[in-house]
Amino acid sequence: MQLRIPGPTPIPPEILNVLSRQMINHRGPQFAELIQGMTAILKELFQTKGDVFILTGSGTGGMEAAIVNMLSPGDKVLVVSNGFFGERFADIAEGFGAQVDRLRFEWGSPVDPEAVRQALARDPGVRAVLVTHNETSTGVTNDLGSIGAVVKEFEKLLLVDAISSLGAIDLPTDAWGCDVVVTASQKGWMVPPGLAMVSVSEKAWQAQAKARMPKYYWDFAKAKKFLEEKGQTPWTPCLSVFFALAAALELFQREGLPNVVARHVRVGNKTRQAAKALGLSLFPEDSCASNTVTAVRAPEGLDVKKLLAILREEHNVVLSGGQQMLEGKIFRIGHLGYVSESDIDEVMAALRVALPQAGFAGGGK
Ligand SMILES: *Cc1c(COP(=O)(O)O)cnc(C)c1O
């Protein structure tokens, strides 16, 4: 089967094997060794000298953790949003009582760092900027380096949803001034859902000490204390996914982060070129198109639901539709994690057959 959705992603055989491993004591020396080794490698992959924690929960849990550890009710935050997940970040902050200013960009367009500068200049009371690095709903990668530089000019906290970018798209956490970065196991990391990984900068710790939003399970201070003093997590971790992630981190080390990133660039380019060769056009501009997920604009006459059903039932290829206002308007091909160019060849071969059956007369060669 070709599971080509932007998470959960396929799992390589070496990692699948590990998932049948017997449980261990999460308060014993074996786990301490495991989590300490994993944390050290994650720091390299996050490109940070700050702290990294492995939390049991999905990516959204990590987003909530970032917010409740950094902010107090009533704090002003600027949420830079150009899609479904940007809106989720804003909704969580609002849910916990932040005063949220949504700086919105059209879905399919990238965030304009200059507009972020203007918004911060207008409102000196903003404490934190929340941004999505890779907007999975629209297939857009935002220019986080430039956004980070602007946020630093104003000395605000920068919280980043890097759930579908980290481990696939380059994200130098420290160099780009990111204070909290969140990712999740089922995206670029090639393991099952269940873990969120977060980095915490020095400056973020100062904010953490003062943040008054309610929290218990997600408390970074507890995570730090347990990790440093005992080599543990405060609560029972989902051990099987820890085992899987440990195996995945070995694969990352073997391939090397620059090669992992380069592979995603190649696969992303190939996906975009092949889609265009079928006569399709992409939802975002090429200049901001993501190397982990490609959003294809549904051409006139195409029934997206029917297309996805034909691909799934007759070709064993699973793609995603559009979310919310993009339902029926786009479909998405996930190409993150365990993916190579030949996987994309298979997807395109199936699309070539299925597109005309689902109402797209073509234009492809
Ligand atoms: C998948 C995803 C999420 C949600 O993560 P869950 O693990 O489903 O909670 C949030 N943001 C982005 C950018 C994502 O791709």
The ligand as a MOL file (V3000), in Angstrom:
LIG
                    3D

  0  0  0     0  0            999 V3000
M  V30 BEGIN CTAB
M  V30 COUNTS 15 15 0 0 0
M  V30 BEGIN ATOM
M  V30 1 C -0.6260 16.9980 12.0030 0
M  V30 2 C -0.4790 18.4060 12.4010 0
M  V30 3 C -1.0050 18.8990 13.6040 0
M  V30 4 C -1.8420 18.0530 14.5230 0
M  V30 5 O -1.1230 17.0650 15.1090 0
M  V30 6 P -1.8870 15.8490 15.8710 0
M  V30 7 O -0.7290 14.9140 16.0680 0
M  V30 8 O -2.9390 15.3420 14.9230 0
M  V30 9 O -2.4310 16.3720 17.1130 0
M  V30 10 C -0.7810 20.2110 13.9260 0
M  V30 11 N -0.0940 21.0360 13.1240 0
M  V30 12 C 0.4080 20.6070 11.9460 0
M  V30 13 C 1.1490 21.5770 11.0910 0
M  V30 14 C 0.2300 19.2900 11.5460 0
M  V30 15 O 0.7180 18.8700 10.3790 0
M  V30 END ATOM
M  V30 BEGIN BOND
M  V30 1 1 1 2
M  V30 2 1 2 3
M  V30 3 2 2 14
M  V30 4 1 3 4
M  V30 5 2 3 10
M  V30 6 1 4 5
M  V30 7 1 5 6
M  V30 8 2 6 7
M  V30 9 1 6 8
M  V30 10 1 6 9
M  V30 11 1 10 11
M  V30 12 2 11 12
M  V30 13 1 12 13
M  V30 14 1 12 14
M  V30 15 1 14 15
M  V30 END BOND
M  V30 END CTAB
M  END
